[in-house]
Amino acid sequence: MKKKALLISFLIVVLVGCSTSIGNHFAMAQSSDDSHAQVLSYNWYVAPSNTHLSTEPGDLVIVGEIQNVGSNIIGDASVEGTALDFGGNVLAEEKGTVFVFHMLPGQKAPFYIDFTPASGSTGDLSWVSSIKSVKVSVSSVTDTSAAQYSGLAIPFGGSVGSILNNNTYTVVGYVENNGTETAGDVWVVTTFYNAAGMVVALNFTSYLANSLAPGAEVPFWATPADNTPALSNEIANYAVQIDSLPSTSSTSTSTPSTSNRGFPTTPLVIAVVLVAVAAAAILALRKRQKSPLPPPSPPPPSTD
């Protein structure tokens, strides 16, 4: 329940002009000690003063992606990050959240690790300035026979990403229920990549629909978390995946409750221009049936 509460509290965030210190802090794949999942890539940065994701400004943040490399469906995946100084000494350790409930073989999912002051031995964030590198590994996964409802899909050409006038890379699209069952608690996870195919940001929407009937559809839009103009301009590609839970009520219309810690709620006021752009883009996507946009290409596999 704690993990579900954390996941559903990660809402769409519209961040404009925040000063995040994202540099060339990238790392390619490392093999996990767990044979079921593998870390593909990640990068790290310091949370900005107006962060909507980390516990507080100045936290070390690692964002990246794992893949199910086994033959079974896995769930309850978690990752652990380690911050090192120039001498290779451990400065801090922290566990993070993988944004997926059930991963099919070959499926990928992004993760977010927030190093709080309690993550280090000093009890504050003084160690952040001494970071030379970070490491990430998969700390645990659980085999499961459960699988998400397979009737949900983003149709061919059903999403498009672009940079808006406010220097925020935005993906808009819609999710369709092409199956025969009602889906409950539908949301979308977006992973953003640079030109080298490495993860630079993620987005996890709130519930798009608490109940989505067969034949119905719901729009979505997503922006990179902890965004800066430099980060948005670095994005060269993206991947979108749909998550859902079994439907518990066909009449539920309330939005999920959220916490003011960890992954806080969306600001009450969302820029009207973003809503307008999303609506216009979705309408345009619906009209492109004869010449749909090609789907986004996945990042290249790691060679490490």
Backbone torsions as a table, in degrees:
resi	resn	phi	psi	omega
1	MET	NA	-36.4	-180.0
2	LYS	-64.1	-41.3	-179.1
3	LYS	-67.3	-39.8	179.6
4	LYS	-63.7	-40.4	179.4
5	ALA	-62.9	-37.3	178.1
6	LEU	-66.6	-42.4	-177.3
7	LEU	-66.8	-44.2	-175.8
8	ILE	-74.9	-11.5	179.3
9	SER	-89.6	-1.4	178.5
10	PHE	-88.1	100.9	-173.4
11	LEU	-103.9	169.1	177.0
12	ILE	-60.4	132.0	-177.9
13	VAL	-120.2	129.6	175.7
14	VAL	-109.1	105.7	-176.9
15	LEU	-116.6	125.0	-178.0
16	VAL	-123.0	123.5	172.8
17	GLY	73.2	18.5	178.5
18	CYS	-78.5	149.7	-171.9
19	SER	-101.6	85.9	177.4
20	THR	-97.5	135.1	-178.3
21	SER	-87.9	77.1	177.5
22	ILE	-98.1	120.1	179.5
23	GLY	-120.2	-151.7	179.4
24	ASN	-86.6	54.1	-176.6
25	HIS	-98.0	66.2	-175.7
26	PHE	-115.6	153.5	176.7
27	ALA	-142.0	138.7	178.5
28	MET	-83.7	-175.6	-169.2
29	ALA	-61.0	143.6	170.6
30	GLN	-124.1	138.8	178.1
31	SER	-71.4	134.6	178.2
32	SER	-82.2	153.5	173.4
33	ASP	-67.5	-23.3	176.8
34	ASP	-87.5	127.2	-174.6
35	SER	-74.8	-7.9	-176.2
36	HIS	-85.4	-28.4	-173.5
37	ALA	-140.6	155.6	-177.0
38	GLN	-140.0	140.3	174.4
39	VAL	-77.1	128.2	-178.0
40	LEU	-92.8	-52.0	179.0
41	SER	-161.7	164.3	178.7
42	TYR	-164.1	164.3	170.8
43	ASN	-143.8	164.0	-178.5
44	TRP	-131.5	153.0	178.8
45	TYR	-157.4	172.1	178.2
46	VAL	-98.5	130.0	-177.5
47	ALA	-60.3	134.8	-177.9
48	PRO	-73.5	172.6	-176.7
49	SER	-67.2	-25.5	179.8
50	ASN	-111.7	34.9	-178.5
51	THR	-61.1	143.3	175.6
52	HIS	-110.8	4.4	-175.3
53	LEU	-117.4	-49.9	-177.4
54	SER	-74.5	166.5	-179.1
55	THR	-63.6	-39.1	178.4
56	GLU	-157.4	160.1	178.2
57	PRO	-59.2	146.7	179.2
58	GLY	91.3	-10.2	177.3
59	ASP	-64.5	146.8	168.8
60	LEU	-75.5	133.1	178.9
61	VAL	-124.4	133.4	171.9
62	ILE	-118.4	128.3	176.5
63	VAL	-122.3	138.5	-177.1
64	GLY	-167.0	-157.4	-172.5
65	GLU	-149.8	140.8	172.8
66	ILE	-118.1	165.8	178.0
67	GLN	-135.9	141.5	173.1
68	ASN	-77.7	107.8	-177.3
69	VAL	-101.8	5.5	178.8
70	GLY	-94.2	-170.1	-178.2
71	SER	-105.9	-0.5	-179.1
72	ASN	-111.6	158.9	170.1
73	ILE	-72.3	135.3	-179.7
74	ILE	-122.2	154.6	178.2
75	GLY	-141.6	175.4	178.2
76	ASP	53.0	41.5	179.6
77	ALA	-75.5	140.9	176.1
78	SER	-140.7	154.6	-179.8
79	VAL	-125.8	161.7	178.6
80	GLU	-135.1	133.4	-179.8
81	GLY	-112.7	150.6	178.4
82	THR	-130.6	130.0	176.1
83	ALA	-99.8	133.9	-175.9
84	LEU	-123.0	149.8	176.1
85	ASP	-92.7	-173.0	-175.8
86	PHE	-64.0	-25.2	179.5
87	GLY	-91.3	3.4	-179.4
88	GLY	83.2	10.5	180.0
89	ASN	-82.1	144.8	-179.2
90	VAL	-74.8	123.5	177.5
91	LEU	-95.8	-36.7	-177.4
92	ALA	-163.3	156.3	176.4
93	GLU	-137.3	143.9	-179.1
94	GLU	-157.9	148.1	175.3
95	LYS	-94.8	157.1	-177.3
96	GLY	-134.4	176.0	-176.4
97	THR	-103.6	133.3	172.6
98	VAL	-100.2	127.7	-170.6
99	PHE	-90.5	70.9	174.2
100	VAL	-166.2	148.9	176.5
101	PHE	-93.5	-52.3	-178.7
102	HIS	-127.1	123.7	-177.7
103	MET	-107.1	122.1	174.9
104	LEU	-73.7	158.5	175.3
105	PRO	-54.1	129.8	-179.8
106	GLY	88.1	-13.8	-177.8
107	GLN	-72.3	150.2	178.5
108	LYS	-114.9	157.5	178.2
109	ALA	-155.3	142.0	179.6
110	PRO	-81.9	161.0	175.9
111	PHE	-136.2	161.4	-178.6
112	TYR	-139.0	123.7	178.4
113	ILE	-116.5	124.0	-179.0
114	ASP	-111.7	110.5	177.2
115	PHE	-86.4	110.6	178.8
116	THR	-89.1	173.1	176.0
117	PRO	-55.2	-32.0	-179.1
118	ALA	-73.1	-9.9	-178.4
119	SER	-71.7	-27.4	-177.7
120	GLY	-101.4	166.6	-177.3
121	SER	-74.0	-18.3	-176.6
122	THR	-83.1	-15.9	-179.5
123	GLY	79.3	5.3	176.0
124	ASP	-140.8	-166.3	-177.7
125	LEU	-104.8	18.4	-178.2
126	SER	-63.2	-24.4	-177.7
127	TRP	-75.7	-16.5	-175.6
128	VAL	-59.8	-37.8	-178.8
129	SER	-68.6	-12.3	-178.2
130	SER	-98.3	4.1	-176.1
131	ILE	-70.0	131.6	173.0
132	LYS	-106.7	-38.3	-178.0
133	SER	-156.4	168.1	176.0
134	VAL	-134.3	157.5	175.7
135	LYS	-130.6	147.3	178.0
136	VAL	-133.8	138.8	175.0
137	SER	-139.2	158.0	174.5
138	VAL	-79.0	121.6	-176.1
139	SER	-90.5	-29.2	179.1
140	SER	-166.1	148.5	169.6
141	VAL	-143.7	163.5	179.2
142	THR	-131.6	127.5	173.9
143	ASP	-66.6	141.2	179.8
144	THR	-146.9	152.8	175.0
145	SER	-94.3	-4.5	-178.8
146	ALA	-74.7	144.7	176.5
147	ALA	-139.4	144.9	178.8
148	GLN	-71.0	158.5	176.7
149	TYR	-58.6	127.9	-172.5
150	SER	-93.5	3.1	-176.0
151	GLY	-82.8	-7.5	-179.5
152	LEU	-87.7	140.6	-178.9
153	ALA	-155.8	152.2	167.8
154	ILE	-98.2	112.3	-172.6
155	PRO	-61.6	159.2	179.2
156	PHE	-54.5	123.9	-176.3
157	GLY	77.4	13.5	-174.2
158	GLY	-88.7	10.9	173.8
159	SER	-149.3	151.7	179.2
160	VAL	-149.4	142.2	179.5
161	GLY	-118.8	143.0	177.5
162	SER	-158.3	165.4	178.3
163	ILE	-96.8	124.1	-179.0
164	LEU	-82.5	176.2	-179.5
165	ASN	-63.5	-22.3	178.5
166	ASN	-89.0	17.5	175.4
167	ASN	63.2	33.6	177.6
168	THR	-118.7	120.6	177.2
169	TYR	-70.5	126.6	-174.1
170	THR	-129.9	131.3	174.3
171	VAL	-105.7	127.7	176.4
172	VAL	-123.8	150.0	180.0
173	GLY	-180.0	-162.4	178.0
174	TYR	-149.9	153.9	179.8
175	VAL	-109.5	133.4	178.4
176	GLU	-111.1	145.7	170.9
177	ASN	-100.6	99.2	-178.2
178	ASN	-93.4	2.0	-177.6
179	GLY	-92.8	-164.4	-176.4
180	THR	-110.8	1.4	-178.6
181	GLU	-115.8	157.7	174.2
182	THR	-82.6	127.9	179.6
183	ALA	-93.4	141.7	178.7
184	GLY	-112.4	146.0	173.4
185	ASP	52.9	69.4	-178.1
186	VAL	-92.8	133.3	175.1
187	TRP	-145.5	169.5	-175.8
188	VAL	-127.7	137.9	175.7
189	VAL	-113.3	128.7	-179.9
190	THR	-118.5	132.1	176.5
191	THR	-113.2	130.1	-178.1
192	PHE	-106.8	138.7	-176.7
193	TYR	-124.0	153.6	171.6
194	ASN	-89.1	-174.3	-176.1
195	ALA	-65.0	-22.7	178.5
196	ALA	-86.3	1.0	179.9
197	GLY	81.7	17.3	-178.5
198	MET	-101.0	144.4	-177.6
199	VAL	-67.4	132.7	175.8
200	VAL	-121.6	-16.8	-178.8
201	ALA	-167.7	169.7	176.7
202	LEU	-146.0	168.9	172.2
203	ASN	-146.0	142.1	177.9
204	PHE	-132.5	113.1	-175.5
205	THR	-75.6	165.6	166.4
206	SER	-73.7	-179.5	175.7
207	TYR	-61.0	123.4	175.4
208	LEU	-77.6	-31.7	177.8
209	ALA	-156.3	135.4	174.2
210	ASN	-80.3	-17.3	178.5
211	SER	-155.1	120.5	-178.3
212	LEU	-123.8	110.7	-175.0
213	ALA	-76.9	159.7	175.1
214	PRO	-55.2	133.6	-179.3
215	GLY	87.3	-10.0	-178.7
216	ALA	-87.8	164.2	178.2
217	GLU	-142.4	160.7	-179.2
218	VAL	-144.9	136.5	-179.3
219	PRO	-81.7	161.4	174.2
220	PHE	-148.1	158.8	167.0
221	TRP	-145.2	150.3	-173.2
222	ALA	-145.0	136.7	176.2
223	THR	-123.0	153.3	-179.4
224	PRO	-65.2	135.8	177.6
225	ALA	-69.0	149.1	-178.7
226	ASP	53.8	45.0	-173.7
227	ASN	-74.5	149.2	165.5
228	THR	-134.8	160.8	175.1
229	PRO	-54.7	-38.1	180.0
230	ALA	-65.0	-40.3	179.0
231	LEU	-65.2	-47.7	-179.5
232	SER	-59.7	-38.8	179.0
233	ASN	-70.7	-19.2	178.9
234	GLU	-80.7	-20.4	-176.6
235	ILE	-69.3	125.4	179.3
236	ALA	-114.4	-14.9	-174.9
237	ASN	-160.8	167.5	177.7
238	TYR	-154.6	160.2	174.8
239	ALA	-133.4	139.6	-178.0
240	VAL	-121.0	133.3	174.7
241	GLN	-130.4	152.9	-178.1
242	ILE	-105.9	134.6	172.5
243	ASP	-119.4	154.0	177.2
244	SER	-160.7	164.8	174.4
245	LEU	-120.0	160.8	178.3
246	PRO	-58.4	144.3	180.0
247	SER	-68.8	129.0	178.9
248	THR	-106.8	-18.4	-179.9
249	SER	-158.8	131.7	179.1
250	SER	-85.6	-2.6	-177.4
251	THR	-115.1	-2.5	-177.1
252	SER	-71.1	129.2	179.8
253	THR	-128.6	1.5	-177.5
254	SER	-76.8	150.5	177.2
255	THR	-83.3	151.3	-177.4
256	PRO	-66.4	148.0	176.2
257	SER	-71.2	153.6	-175.5
258	THR	-134.0	162.2	179.2
259	SER	-105.8	154.3	177.2
260	ASN	-94.3	14.1	175.1
261	ARG	-124.0	160.6	178.1
262	GLY	72.1	-97.7	178.8
263	PHE	-111.1	95.4	-172.6
264	PRO	-76.0	175.9	-176.5
265	THR	-74.5	162.2	173.2
266	THR	-63.0	141.9	174.5
267	PRO	-55.9	148.7	-176.2
268	LEU	-63.3	-30.6	-178.6
269	VAL	-107.1	115.4	175.3
270	ILE	-102.6	136.0	-175.5
271	ALA	-52.6	129.0	-178.5
272	VAL	-62.2	-34.1	-179.4
273	VAL	-63.1	-34.9	179.2
274	LEU	-67.0	-42.5	178.5
275	VAL	-62.8	-42.0	-179.6
276	ALA	-65.3	-43.2	179.5
277	VAL	-64.1	-41.6	179.6
278	ALA	-61.8	-45.3	-179.4
279	ALA	-63.0	-43.3	-179.4
280	ALA	-65.8	-40.7	-178.7
281	ALA	-66.6	-41.5	179.4
282	ILE	-64.0	-41.2	177.7
283	LEU	-61.5	-41.4	179.1
284	ALA	-65.3	-38.4	178.8
285	LEU	-62.0	-39.5	-178.8
286	ARG	-65.3	-25.6	-176.8
287	LYS	-90.5	-2.7	-175.8
288	ARG	-99.2	40.4	-177.0
289	GLN	-69.0	-30.5	-178.4
290	LYS	-81.4	-27.2	179.6
291	SER	-140.2	70.3	-175.8
292	PRO	-68.8	155.9	175.3
293	LEU	-69.1	145.1	176.0
294	PRO	-67.7	147.7	179.3
295	PRO	-68.4	155.3	179.1
296	PRO	-63.9	140.3	178.9
297	SER	-79.7	142.1	177.7
298	PRO	-71.4	158.6	178.2
299	PRO	-66.4	151.3	-179.6
300	PRO	-65.1	146.1	179.4
301	PRO	-66.7	152.0	179.4
302	SER	-71.2	149.1	176.5
303	THR	-101.5	-3.3	179.8
304	ASP	-85.9	NA	NA
